[in-house]
Each structure stands twice: as C-alpha cells, then as structure tokens.
Amino acid sequence: MLFEKGRICLKIAGREAGKYCVVVEEGEEFVTVTGPKEITKIKRRKCNTNHLEPTVEKLDVKGGSDEEIKLLWESSGLLEKLGIKK
C-alpha cells in the first residue's frame, strides 16, 4: 500500500500545502495524518490521499501517538535531511 502507517508525506493541497506529515491510520481514499503540530505544524486529521505526495522516507511507528512520532522525528535525522524547522 502506498500510504502505509509511518509513511512520511508532503501535503500538496490546502492551507498546510508544502509541509510534511506522517500517516498514522491507513485507509483507501482517506488516511489519518499528524505532524505532530510541535514538529511540522500539522495537527492530527483525516486527509484525502489525493492531497498527499508520499516520500520514500518512513518512520517505524508502533502505536501512533504524537509523543511517539515526535521522538521518532528527532531520532531519525530526517528533520535536517528534509529541511524541517521546528
């Protein structure tokens, strides 16, 4: 599946266009994504897959809480690689 749990995506539509998010719940047409807000300024919400561009990067998400994802972002080195400023 293209939008599996942990996949980092770039939002390409809406007010959050140009920001990165992480898929926390899979679906067919809609997925649940989060930044979390402290990291990429995207709060947890449902998002149409047509509004997302998946990247090759993926985080090893187990549960899906914002705290877990925040720690994964910080330990992965992807913040610097993707140019994300907190």
Helices and strands as residue ranges (DSSP letters): E 7-11, E 20-25, E 30-34, H 37-40, E 45-48, G 49-51, E 52-58, H 66-76, H 78-82
